[in-house]
C-alpha cells in the first residue's frame, strides 16, 4: 500500500477506471439546482473575522498559518 501522501498522485487501477466516475442514477436526481461553488466555498461561520458570513473570505485570505 502506498503512503497516504502519494494516493492522490497514483494512477487509477483498471477496476477503479471502470467504476469511477459512477454514472448518475435518475432515482437520486437533484430536486433543484446546485449552489454555486463560489457561494458554497465562501459562506461560513467564522465570527472571529466578521459577523457577515459572506465576507469572511475577504478578511481571512491573508491569514498566516
BAKOLVO-438290 format. One record per atom (N, C-alpha, C, CB): residue in one letter; x, y negated, z. Coordinates in pm, whole numbers, padded with zeros to 5 digits, always signed. Atoms other than C-alpha are relative to their C-alpha. Glycine has a CB too. Layout:
BEGIN
AXYZ
...
***
This chain:
BEGIN
X+00085+00118+00000
X+00000+00000+00000
X+00090-00124+00000
X-00097+00000+00123
X-00082+00121+00002
X+00146-00337-00095
X-00032-00090+00119
X-00022-00078-00130
X+00027+00091-00111
X+00182-00600+00176
X-00113-00097-00037
X+00127-00079+00038
X+00116+00086+00027
X-00124-00828+00211
X+00031-00124-00082
X-00061-00043+00129
X-00029+00123+00074
X+00056-01132+00071
X+00018+00023-00149
X+00124-00064+00056
X-00014-00026+00143
X+00101-00957-00265
X-00130+00050-00062
X+00110+00102-00023
X+00126-00051+00055
X-00258-00832-00303
X-00058-00092-00106
X-00101+00021+00111
X+00061+00092+00095
X-00370-01146-00483
X+00077-00006-00132
X-00009-00139+00061
X-00080+00007+00122
X-00089-01110-00737
X+00012+00134-00072
X+00137-00052+00033
X-00017-00131+00062
X-00113-00739-00814
X-00095+00017-00117
X-00021+00111+00102
X+00087-00030+00113
X-00261-00602-01133
X-00116+00086+00047
X+00079+00072-00113
X+00116-00081-00035
X-00607-00450-01117
X+00020+00142-00049
X-00129-00060-00059
X-00007-00139+00042
X-00622-00073-01128
X-00107+00024-00106
X-00018+00097+00120
X+00098-00033+00104
X-00819+00098-01404
X-00142+00002+00058
X+00033+00137-00063
X+00131-00004-00063
X-01110+00162-01164
X-00051-00140+00028
X+00004+00082+00129
X+00041+00138-00031
X-01117-00200-01049
X-00039-00075-00126
X+00112-00074+00072
X+00033+00068+00125
X-01119-00319-01409
X-00138+00041-00050
X+00106+00031-00106
X+00132-00047+00045
X-01430-00107-01474
X-00115-00053+00086
X-00003+00151-00002
X+00110+00040-00089
X-01630-00227-01172
X-00003-00149+00034
X+00008+00078+00126
X-00003+00144-00029
X-01524-00592-01137
X+00019-00079-00127
X+00110-00034+00101
X+00111+00047-00082
X-01684-00823-01206
X-00124+00086-00024
X-00031-00148-00031
X+00122-00079+00010
X-02008-00640-01137
X-00103-00074-00084
X-00058+00031+00141
X+00104+00066+00079
X-02293-00706-01379
X-00110-00055+00090
X-00061+00098-00104
X+00108+00056-00081
X-02576-00926-01246
X-00117+00098+00009
X-00047-00134-00059
X+00118-00084-00020
X-02874-00740-01101
X-00122-00091+00001
X+00010+00083+00134
X+00117+00088+00006
X-03205-00902-01202
X-00089+00005+00124
X-00082+00034-00121
X+00080-00009-00123
X-03365-00781-00876
X+00045-00105+00102
X+00011+00140+00061
X-00055+00095-00096
X-03144-01030-00693
X+00028-00134-00065
X+00128+00056+00062
X-00016+00128+00069
X-03189-01335-00913
X-00015-00114+00101
X-00103-00014-00115
X+00010+00117-00087
X-03144-01674-00751
X-00137-00065-00014
X+00111-00102-00032
X+00132+00064+00008
X-03473-01844-00662
X+00008-00143-00053
X-00065+00000+00136
X-00017+00138+00048
X-03330-02181-00769
X+00136-00016-00061
X-00020-00102+00115
X-00133+00024+00056
X-03010-02341-00884
X+00105+00003+00111
X+00003-00135-00074
X-00110+00002-00096
X-02671-02314-00717
X+00032-00143+00040
X+00124+00069-00060
X-00047+00131-00046
X-02546-02603-00509
X+00129-00032-00073
X+00021-00002+00156
X-00121+00042+00070
X-02282-02799-00697
X+00121+00026+00088
X-00009-00150-00039
X-00118-00037-00077
X-01935-02683-00590
X+00060-00118+00076
X+00104+00060-00091
X-00056+00118-00067
X-01817-03034-00508
X-00080-00036+00125
X+00004-00120-00096
X+00086+00028-00116
X-02113-03083-00272
X+00025+00103+00109
X-00149-00002-00041
X-00020-00106-00099
X-02068-02746-00101
X+00138-00006+00064
X-00021+00136-00065
X-00137+00004-00051
X-01692-02792-00062
X+00026-00120+00091
X+00097+00000-00114
X-00027+00123-00075
X-01716-03140+00090
X-00091-00023+00120
X-00012-00117-00092
X+00097+00020-00108
X-02014-03112+00327
X+00043+00083+00120
X-00145+00038-00046
X-00043-00077-00116
X-01903-03012+00677
X-00033-00071+00130
X+00149+00028-00008
X+00037+00050-00133
X-01940-03067+01050
X+00117-00049+00084
X-00071+00108+00075
X-00114+00048-00076
X-01603-03213+01149
X-00024-00143+00045
X+00130+00009-00083
X+00036+00133-00051
X-01733-03503+01357
X+00120-00078+00051
X-00102+00015+00112
X-00120+00071-00044
X-01378-03586+01467
X+00042-00105-00104
X+00115+00099+00025
X-00037+00092+00108
X-01336-03762+01130
X-00110-00101-00029
X+00031+00078-00125
X+00111+00088+00036
X-01682-03906+01066
X-00132+00067+00036
X+00003-00036-00151
X+00133-00055-00025
X-02046-03862+01162
X-00078+00015-00130
X-00078-00090+00097
X+00063-00014+00132
X-02135-03887+00792
X+00062+00123-00066
X+00019-00130-00089
X-00054-00128+00044
X-02093-03527+00678
X+00055-00002-00142
X-00105+00104+00010
X-00044+00005+00138
X-02048-03620+00314
X+00132-00075-00018
X-00106-00063-00085
X-00121+00080+00012
X-01748-03847+00389
X+00123+00061+00065
X-00024-00134+00059
X-00112-00057-00075
X-01528-03618+00597
X+00120+00027-00091
X-00043+00129+00070
X-00113-00033+00089
X-01319-03509+00297
X+00084-00123-00032
X-00052+00061-00130
X-00075+00122+00029
X-01220-03872+00238
X+00101-00030+00110
X-00095-00119-00016
X-00088+00029-00113
X-01067-03902+00585
X+00097+00114+00030
X-00084-00028+00123
X-00082-00117-00034
X-00927-03550+00616
X+00103+00034-00106
X-00088+00118+00024
X-00090-00042+00108
X-00745-03528+00283
X+00147-00034+00027
X-00042-00066-00129
X-00138+00036-00031
X-00433-03699+00421
X+00049+00060+00132
X+00014-00151+00005
X-00035-00062-00127
X-00428-03491+00741
X+00124+00087-00017
X-00117+00082+00054
X-00123-00080+00002
X-00083-03345+00804
X-00017+00117+00097
X+00125-00086+00038
X+00014-00120-00083
X-00087-02990+00936
X+00137+00055+00034
X-00084+00108-00071
***
